[in-house]
Amino acid sequence: MTATWIAVLVTAVSCYALKLAGLTMPPRLLAHPRAQRFASLVPVALLAALVAVDAFGRGRSLGIEPARLAGLAAAVAALALRAPFLVVIVAAAGTAAALRALGIA
């Protein structure tokens, strides 16, 4: 068995154990205000981190790509205007694609 398969199996077992831990958690711990606040803020922080890595990352280095940043700005503007999610995605992708088609990469 290669190291890759060992890593896959360890990750799968870890994910299952984490899910099992969540299902066996006593309800009184989940009702605590600090736990509820943590559960509401963690997804936002993780999504923001993923967006930042995707927007500014180029492999193992940082890089600023104007078309990608313009797409991100279009998505932020659409979100600020409370546009539906599909409109946000189309605005971001369309902006980045148009700038790349114009040679602004």
C-alpha positions in Angstrom: 0.0 0.0 0.0 1.4 3.4 -1.0 1.7 6.4 1.2 -1.1 8.1 -0.8 -3.6 5.3 0.0 -2.6 5.4 3.6 -3.2 9.1 3.7 -6.6 8.6 2.0 -7.6 6.0 4.5 -6.4 8.0 7.5 -8.4 11.0 6.2 -11.5 8.9 5.7 -11.3 7.4 9.2 -10.7 10.8 10.7 -13.7 12.3 8.9 -15.9 9.5 10.1 -14.6 9.9 13.7 -15.3 13.6 13.6 -18.8 13.1 12.3 -19.4 10.4 15.0 -18.1 12.8 17.7 -20.6 15.4 16.5 -23.5 13.0 16.6 -22.7 11.8 20.1 -22.2 15.3 21.5 -24.6 15.9 24.4 -27.3 18.4 23.5 -26.5 20.6 26.6 -23.1 21.3 25.2 -24.5 22.3 21.8 -27.1 24.6 23.4 -24.3 26.7 25.0 -24.2 30.2 23.6 -20.4 30.0 23.0 -20.8 26.8 21.0 -23.6 28.3 18.9 -21.5 31.4 18.2 -18.5 29.3 17.2 -20.7 27.2 14.9 -22.1 30.3 13.2 -18.7 32.0 12.7 -16.4 29.2 11.6 -18.0 28.6 8.1 -17.7 32.3 7.3 -14.0 32.3 8.3 -13.3 29.2 6.3 -15.1 30.5 3.2 -13.2 33.8 3.5 -9.9 31.9 3.7 -10.7 29.8 0.7 -11.6 32.9 -1.3 -8.4 34.7 -0.3 -6.2 31.7 -1.2 -8.0 31.3 -4.6 -7.9 35.0 -5.4 -4.3 35.7 -4.5 -2.6 32.3 -4.7 -0.6 31.1 -7.7 0.7 27.7 -6.9 3.0 28.1 -3.9 3.4 31.9 -4.2 1.3 35.0 -4.1 0.3 36.6 -7.3 -2.2 39.3 -8.3 -4.1 38.6 -11.5 -6.2 41.6 -12.5 -8.9 39.6 -14.2 -9.4 37.4 -11.2 -9.5 40.3 -8.8 -12.0 42.1 -11.1 -14.2 39.0 -11.0 -14.0 39.0 -7.2 -14.9 42.7 -7.1 -17.9 42.0 -9.4 -19.0 39.3 -7.0 -18.7 41.5 -4.0 -20.7 44.3 -5.7 -23.4 41.8 -6.7 -23.6 40.5 -3.1 -23.7 44.1 -1.8 -26.7 44.7 -4.1 -28.3 41.5 -2.7 -28.3 39.7 -6.0 -29.3 36.0 -6.2 -26.4 33.6 -5.9 -26.5 32.6 -9.6 -26.3 36.2 -10.6 -23.2 36.7 -8.4 -21.5 33.7 -10.0 -22.4 34.8 -13.5 -21.2 38.4 -12.8 -17.9 37.2 -11.4 -17.2 34.6 -14.1 -18.4 37.0 -16.9 -16.2 39.8 -15.7 -13.1 37.6 -15.4 -13.8 36.0 -18.8 -14.3 39.3 -20.6 -11.1 40.8 -19.2 -9.2 37.7 -20.2 -10.7 37.8 -23.7 -9.5 41.4 -23.9 -6.0 40.3 -23.0 -6.0 41.6 -19.5 -4.9 38.6 -17.5 
